[in-house]
Amino acid sequence: MLPATLDLWTFDDLYTAPACGFRDARDYYRRSSSAPLVPRIRVPCRILFAEDDPFIDPTVLDHLELPPNVQVLKTPRGGHLGFLGLPGTRGGGFWMDGVVLGWLEEEEDGA
């Protein structure tokens, strides 16, 4: 039985962690986070996330020393993969698609 009020941490503590072989939510997040690996990325990398993402802590990369080939774009809004734009703008209603297209064009122009 799930509690009447349920946040993501509690859900992960009660269900996700034990179902996936972790001790608890803290163990799950510690061992599953990709943040410690980001400074070791050696290829060009762009990371896009939103400060209002309900699943990802917006400060998770702030304390890391990132290599110059890793660029982070943090937007105030966008939720979890909800980067929508205005119809008629680059990428149409999907703002993130326009950003990714721009990044790919930059790479192509720099090649």
N, CA, C and O atoms as a DFTB+ gen file, in Angstrom:
444 C
 N C O
     1  1       0.841      -1.182       0.000
     2  2       0.000       0.000       0.000
     3  2       0.886       1.245       0.000
     4  3       1.801       1.367       0.815
     5  1       0.606       2.162      -0.918
     6  2       1.370       3.407      -1.012
     7  2       0.773       4.461      -0.096
     8  3      -0.437       4.468       0.130
     9  1       1.608       5.359       0.437
    10  2       1.087       6.431       1.292
    11  2       0.178       7.371       0.508
    12  3       0.265       7.445      -0.718
    13  1      -0.695       8.092       1.217
    14  2      -1.634       9.026       0.578
    15  2      -0.891      10.132      -0.153
    16  3      -1.292      10.522      -1.250
    17  1       0.177      10.640       0.430
    18  2       1.016      11.628      -0.247
    19  2       2.313      10.928      -0.622
    20  3       2.968      10.300       0.209
    21  1       2.656      11.049      -1.868
    22  2       3.799      10.295      -2.375
    23  2       4.675      11.196      -3.226
    24  3       4.230      11.696      -4.259
    25  1       5.909      11.408      -2.807
    26  2       6.849      12.139      -3.644
    27  2       7.780      11.127      -4.308
    28  3       7.748       9.936      -3.997
    29  1       8.593      11.614      -5.210
    30  2       9.461      10.722      -5.985
    31  2      10.457       9.986      -5.091
    32  3      10.700       8.796      -5.286
    33  1      11.034      10.686      -4.111
    34  2      11.998      10.049      -3.217
    35  2      11.349       8.870      -2.491
    36  3      11.932       7.789      -2.410
    37  1      10.156       9.081      -1.971
    38  2       9.455       8.028      -1.237
    39  2       9.128       6.855      -2.156
    40  3       9.277       5.697      -1.767
    41  1       8.681       7.156      -3.372
    42  2       8.386       6.096      -4.334
    43  2       9.639       5.277      -4.628
    44  3       9.605       4.047      -4.641
    45  1      10.736       5.978      -4.863
    46  2      11.988       5.270      -5.150
    47  2      12.465       4.466      -3.937
    48  3      13.040       3.389      -4.093
    49  1      12.230       4.979      -2.750
    50  2      12.609       4.278      -1.529
    51  2      11.762       3.019      -1.331
    52  3      12.276       1.971      -0.939
    53  1      10.456       3.134      -1.605
    54  2       9.537       2.008      -1.383
    55  2       9.531       0.994      -2.519
    56  3       9.378      -0.204      -2.284
    57  1       9.702       1.479      -3.771
    58  2       9.530       0.576      -4.904
    59  2      10.782       0.435      -5.779
    60  3      11.336      -0.656      -5.907
    61  1      11.219       1.548      -6.378
    62  2      12.289       1.474      -7.378
    63  2      13.562       0.830      -6.826
    64  3      14.099      -0.106      -7.419
    65  1      14.038       1.335      -5.694
    66  2      15.297       0.816      -5.137
    67  2      15.220      -0.679      -4.832
    68  3      16.060      -1.433      -5.323
    69  1      14.245      -1.140      -4.041
    70  2      14.219      -2.577      -3.744
    71  2      13.970      -3.435      -4.987
    72  3      14.523      -4.529      -5.104
    73  1      13.144      -2.949      -5.913
    74  2      12.841      -3.728      -7.120
    75  2      14.061      -3.883      -8.012
    76  3      14.156      -4.837      -8.785
    77  1      15.003      -2.938      -7.903
    78  2      16.199      -2.969      -8.758
    79  2      17.454      -3.398      -8.005
    80  3      18.561      -3.281      -8.532
    81  1      17.297      -3.890      -6.787
    82  2      18.428      -4.431      -6.045
    83  2      19.226      -3.431      -5.234
    84  3      20.349      -3.731      -4.829
    85  1      18.675      -2.246      -4.983
    86  2      19.363      -1.248      -4.174
    87  2      18.818      -1.289      -2.748
    88  3      17.691      -1.728      -2.518
    89  1      19.623      -0.832      -1.804
    90  2      19.247      -0.848      -0.388
    91  2      18.076       0.107      -0.120
    92  3      17.110      -0.261       0.550
    93  1      18.170       1.344      -0.653
    94  2      17.143       2.357      -0.444
    95  2      17.324       3.442      -1.508
    96  3      18.189       3.321      -2.375
    97  1      16.514       4.498      -1.445
    98  2      16.587       5.557      -2.451
    99  2      17.963       6.220      -2.471
   100  3      18.487       6.524      -3.543
   101  1      18.550       6.446      -1.302
   102  2      19.869       7.089      -1.260
   103  2      20.910       6.228      -1.987
   104  3      21.715       6.747      -2.760
   105  1      20.893       4.941      -1.742
   106  2      21.808       4.014      -2.408
   107  2      21.547       3.998      -3.915
   108  3      22.483       4.003      -4.714
   109  1      20.285       3.977      -4.289
   110  2      19.895       3.989      -5.711
   111  2      20.438       5.230      -6.411
   112  3      21.076       5.117      -7.457
   113  1      20.191       6.418      -5.843
   114  2      20.655       7.651      -6.475
   115  2      22.182       7.729      -6.507
   116  3      22.765       8.148      -7.507
   117  1      22.818       7.327      -5.423
   118  2      24.283       7.403      -5.368
   119  2      24.919       6.508      -6.426
   120  3      25.850       6.927      -7.115
   121  1      24.429       5.296      -6.558
   122  2      25.049       4.343      -7.472
   123  2      24.578       4.481      -8.914
   124  3      25.240       3.973      -9.820
   125  1      23.469       5.145      -9.152
   126  2      22.923       5.258     -10.506
   127  2      23.192       6.603     -11.161
   128  3      22.984       6.744     -12.366
   129  1      23.639       7.574     -10.422
   130  2      23.848       8.908     -10.968
   131  2      24.989       8.917     -11.979
   132  3      26.037       8.310     -11.755
   133  1      24.776       9.601     -13.077
   134  2      25.833       9.751     -14.077
   135  2      26.698      10.979     -13.812
   136  3      27.725      11.155     -14.468
   137  1      26.307      11.828     -12.870
   138  2      27.043      13.068     -12.604
   139  2      28.541      12.849     -12.359
   140  3      29.346      13.609     -12.898
   141  1      28.950      11.848     -11.574
   142  2      30.394      11.666     -11.367
   143  2      31.157      11.306     -12.645
   144  3      32.377      11.463     -12.697
   145  1      30.469      10.837     -13.654
   146  2      31.129      10.452     -14.900
   147  2      31.277      11.617     -15.877
   148  3      32.117      11.560     -16.776
   149  1      30.482      12.664     -15.716
   150  2      30.481      13.776     -16.670
   151  2      31.865      14.399     -16.830
   152  3      32.250      14.669     -17.968
   153  1      32.643      14.649     -15.770
   154  2      33.971      15.233     -15.968
   155  2      34.925      14.345     -16.768
   156  3      35.955      14.822     -17.244
   157  1      34.600      13.079     -16.918
   158  2      35.477      12.160     -17.650
   159  2      35.112      12.051     -19.132
   160  3      35.768      11.314     -19.869
   161  1      34.087      12.762     -19.580
   162  2      33.689      12.725     -20.990
   163  2      34.792      13.350     -21.833
   164  3      35.253      14.451     -21.532
   165  1      35.213      12.667     -22.874
   166  2      36.319      13.140     -23.716
   167  2      35.876      13.585     -25.109
   168  3      36.668      14.192     -25.830
   169  1      34.661      13.307     -25.501
   170  2      34.148      13.714     -26.810
   171  2      33.290      14.962     -26.630
   172  3      32.843      15.236     -25.517
   173  1      33.049      15.728     -27.695
   174  2      32.175      16.897     -27.560
   175  2      30.808      16.472     -27.017
   176  3      30.207      15.511     -27.496
   177  1      30.337      17.197     -26.024
   178  2      29.093      16.816     -25.355
   179  2      28.315      18.065     -24.972
   180  3      28.885      19.030     -24.463
   181  1      27.033      18.044     -25.214
   182  2      26.141      19.125     -24.809
   183  2      25.088      18.541     -23.882
   184  3      24.470      17.522     -24.193
   185  1      24.889      19.183     -22.757
   186  2      23.908      18.716     -21.777
   187  2      22.850      19.799     -21.620
   188  3      23.166      20.953     -21.329
   189  1      21.615      19.424     -21.813
   190  2      20.490      20.345     -21.713
   191  2      19.556      19.862     -20.619
   192  3      19.089      18.723     -20.652
   193  1      19.282      20.727     -19.649
   194  2      18.265      20.394     -18.667
   195  2      17.655      21.655     -18.085
   196  3      18.198      22.751     -18.230
   197  1      16.522      21.485     -17.427
   198  2      15.756      22.622     -16.911
   199  2      15.831      22.701     -15.399
   200  3      15.896      21.685     -14.708
   201  1      15.821      23.929     -14.898
   202  2      15.843      24.137     -13.452
   203  2      14.557      23.664     -12.781
   204  3      14.551      23.394     -11.580
   205  1      13.464      23.560     -13.545
   206  2      12.204      23.107     -12.948
   207  2      11.924      21.622     -13.222
   208  3      10.788      21.167     -13.088
   209  1      12.953      20.878     -13.602
   210  2      12.794      19.440     -13.822
   211  2      12.436      18.784     -12.485
   212  3      13.166      18.939     -11.507
   213  1      11.321      18.056     -12.438
   214  2      10.925      17.454     -11.165
   215  2      11.773      16.251     -10.765
   216  3      11.685      15.800      -9.623
   217  1      12.595      15.719     -11.674
   218  2      13.373      14.523     -11.394
   219  2      14.862      14.778     -11.197
   220  3      15.528      14.020     -10.492
   221  1      15.393      15.832     -11.807
   222  2      16.838      16.083     -11.774
   223  2      17.129      17.343     -10.979
   224  3      16.559      18.399     -11.252
   225  1      18.006      17.240     -10.006
   226  2      18.425      18.379      -9.205
   227  2      19.156      19.360     -10.115
   228  3      20.168      18.991     -10.711
   229  1      18.677      20.602     -10.241
   230  2      19.312      21.545     -11.179
   231  2      20.726      21.954     -10.783
   232  3      21.434      22.566     -11.582
   233  1      21.147      21.627      -9.571
   234  2      22.491      21.998      -9.129
   235  2      23.476      20.841      -9.241
   236  3      24.630      20.971      -8.832
   237  1      23.037      19.710      -9.790
   238  2      23.838      18.488      -9.782
   239  2      25.210      18.650     -10.458
   240  3      26.169      17.984     -10.068
   241  1      25.307      19.514     -11.449
   242  2      26.587      19.698     -12.145
   243  2      27.339      20.941     -11.682
   244  3      28.482      21.155     -12.085
   245  1      26.715      21.759     -10.844
   246  2      27.314      23.035     -10.451
   247  2      28.650      22.890      -9.735
   248  3      29.514      23.754      -9.884
   249  1      28.841      21.848      -8.981
   250  2      30.070      21.687      -8.195
   251  2      31.162      20.912      -8.940
   252  3      32.262      20.727      -8.419
   253  1      30.855      20.463     -10.153
   254  2      31.826      19.669     -10.910
   255  2      32.684      20.557     -11.797
   256  3      32.209      21.552     -12.344
   257  1      33.943      20.192     -11.934
   258  2      34.819      20.869     -12.885
   259  2      34.697      20.134     -14.210
   260  3      35.167      19.006     -14.354
   261  1      34.060      20.788     -15.178
   262  2      33.775      20.146     -16.456
   263  2      34.863      20.467     -17.472
   264  3      35.384      21.582     -17.496
   265  1      35.202      19.503     -18.301
   266  2      36.186      19.771     -19.353
   267  2      35.588      20.719     -20.395
   268  3      34.366      20.826     -20.501
   269  1      36.431      21.403     -21.159
   270  2      35.927      22.375     -22.139
   271  2      35.051      21.757     -23.231
   272  3      34.278      22.468     -23.873
   273  1      35.160      20.461     -23.446
   274  2      34.349      19.825     -24.484
   275  2      32.926      19.533     -24.006
   276  3      32.093      19.088     -24.796
   277  1      32.636      19.777     -22.732
   278  2      31.293      19.560     -22.188
   279  2      30.647      20.916     -21.949
   280  3      31.135      21.716     -21.151
   281  1      29.554      21.165     -22.640
   282  2      28.823      22.415     -22.477
   283  2      27.457      22.114     -21.874
   284  3      26.787      21.159     -22.267
   285  1      27.054      22.942     -20.913
   286  2      25.780      22.754     -20.231
   287  2      24.878      23.936     -20.538
   288  3      25.279      25.092     -20.400
   289  1      23.666      23.637     -20.953
   290  2      22.637      24.653     -21.139
   291  2      21.530      24.332     -20.146
   292  3      20.839      23.319     -20.263
   293  1      21.376      25.217     -19.167
   294  2      20.358      25.037     -18.140
   295  2      19.322      26.142     -18.325
   296  3      19.649      27.327     -18.252
   297  1      18.096      25.755     -18.561
   298  2      17.029      26.718     -18.776
   299  2      16.174      26.856     -17.517
   300  3      16.098      25.918     -16.723
   301  1      15.537      27.997     -17.324
   302  2      14.680      28.158     -16.149
   303  2      13.465      27.230     -16.176
   304  3      13.021      26.749     -15.134
   305  1      12.936      26.982     -17.368
   306  2      11.753      26.135     -17.487
   307  2      11.981      25.081     -18.561
   308  3      12.854      25.225     -19.417
   309  1      11.203      24.048     -18.504
   310  2      11.308      22.976     -19.480
   311  2      10.869      21.652     -18.898
   312  3      10.578      20.708     -19.633
   313  1      10.819      21.578     -17.570
   314  2      10.378      20.342     -16.940
   315  2      11.307      19.189     -17.274
   316  3      12.501      19.380     -17.503
   317  1      10.750      18.010     -17.296
   318  2      11.528      16.824     -17.621
   319  2      11.260      16.482     -19.083
   320  3      10.239      15.880     -19.416
   321  1      12.198      16.876     -19.955
   322  2      12.087      16.678     -21.406
   323  2      10.873      17.379     -21.991
   324  3      10.301      16.915     -22.977
   325  1      10.478      18.497     -21.389
   326  2       9.316      19.225     -21.884
   327  2       9.683      20.555     -22.487
   328  3       8.979      21.541     -22.268
   329  1      10.753      20.613     -23.233
   330  2      11.224      21.858     -23.798
   331  2      10.404      22.201     -25.038
   332  3      10.757      21.832     -26.159
   333  1       9.320      22.904     -24.814
   334  2       8.441      23.268     -25.919
   335  2       8.636      24.738     -26.258
   336  3       8.898      25.562     -25.382
   337  1       8.504      25.052     -27.540
   338  2       8.620      26.426     -27.999
   339  2       7.326      26.864     -28.644
   340  3       6.302      26.187     -28.544
   341  1       7.383      27.997     -29.304
   342  2       6.203      28.524     -29.965
   343  2       6.125      27.998     -31.395
   344  3       7.147      27.905     -32.075
   345  1       4.924      27.654     -31.856
   346  2       4.788      27.247     -33.257
   347  2       5.342      28.351     -34.162
   348  3       5.175      29.538     -33.882
   349  1       5.990      27.954     -35.228
   350  2       6.576      28.909     -36.159
   351  2       8.016      29.267     -35.834
   352  3       8.677      29.926     -36.637
   353  1       8.523      28.848     -34.672
   354  2       9.917      29.089     -34.336
   355  2      10.737      27.892     -34.784
   356  3      10.194      26.854     -35.162
   357  1      12.032      28.049     -34.736
   358  2      12.904      26.942     -35.128
   359  2      12.584      25.715     -34.284
   360  3      12.559      25.799     -33.057
   361  1      12.345      24.598     -34.919
   362  2      11.956      23.389     -34.214
   363  2      10.450      23.293     -34.008
   364  3       9.954      22.345     -33.399
   365  1       9.719      24.301     -34.530
   366  2       8.263      24.284     -34.361
   367  2       7.906      24.446     -32.905
   368  3       8.486      25.271     -32.200
   369  1       6.958      23.664     -32.460
   370  2       6.541      23.714     -31.070
   371  2       7.515      22.999     -30.159
   372  3       7.316      22.967     -28.944
   373  1       8.558      22.428     -30.720
   374  2       9.516      21.661     -29.934
   375  2      10.845      22.407     -29.878
   376  3      11.741      22.165     -30.687
   377  1      10.957      23.306     -28.923
   378  2      12.114      24.168     -28.770
   379  2      13.407      23.378     -28.691
   380  3      14.407      23.758     -29.300
   381  1      13.397      22.294     -27.953
   382  2      14.600      21.488     -27.775
   383  2      15.116      20.975     -29.124
   384  3      16.326      20.921     -29.345
   385  1      14.214      20.602     -30.014
   386  2      14.638      20.111     -31.320
   387  2      15.431      21.176     -32.071
   388  3      16.429      20.866     -32.722
   389  1      14.988      22.434     -31.983
   390  2      15.712      23.520     -32.626
   391  2      17.095      23.722     -32.035
   392  3      18.050      23.983     -32.765
   393  1      17.213      23.602     -30.707
   394  2      18.510      23.739     -30.046
   395  2      19.455      22.630     -30.507
   396  3      20.618      22.888     -30.815
   397  1      18.954      21.409     -30.551
   398  2      19.789      20.286     -30.978
   399  2      20.200      20.455     -32.440
   400  3      21.352      20.191     -32.784
   401  1      19.290      20.886     -33.300
   402  2      19.646      21.135     -34.700
   403  2      20.747      22.191     -34.801
   404  3      21.681      22.043     -35.590
   405  1      20.639      23.248     -34.008
   406  2      21.672      24.288     -33.991
   407  2      23.022      23.738     -33.569
   408  3      24.048      24.075     -34.159
   409  1      23.024      22.891     -32.548
   410  2      24.270      22.278     -32.091
   411  2      24.884      21.421     -33.192
   412  3      26.095      21.458     -33.413
   413  1      24.052      20.654     -33.878
   414  2      24.562      19.792     -34.956
   415  2      25.129      20.628     -36.093
   416  3      26.159      20.276     -36.668
   417  1      24.467      21.731     -36.422
   418  2      24.974      22.612     -37.482
   419  2      26.293      23.229     -37.079
   420  3      27.185      23.365     -37.916
   421  1      26.447      23.612     -35.801
   422  2      27.720      24.156     -35.328
   423  2      28.839      23.134     -35.510
   424  3      29.931      23.473     -35.965
   425  1      28.561      21.898     -35.154
   426  2      29.553      20.814     -35.285
   427  2      29.907      20.629     -36.759
   428  3      31.076      20.465     -37.110
   429  1      28.901      20.658     -37.603
   430  2      29.132      20.460     -39.042
   431  2      29.960      21.602     -39.608
   432  3      30.874      21.367     -40.398
   433  1      29.656      22.836     -39.216
   434  2      30.392      23.999     -39.699
   435  2      31.825      24.011     -39.200
   436  3      32.720      24.509     -39.882
   437  1      32.049      23.456     -37.991
   438  2      33.381      23.437     -37.410
   439  2      34.234      22.275     -37.910
   440  3      35.442      22.242     -37.675
   441  1      33.607      21.325     -38.599
   442  2      34.337      20.137     -39.047
   443  2      35.193      20.419     -40.250
   444  3      35.871      19.521     -40.749
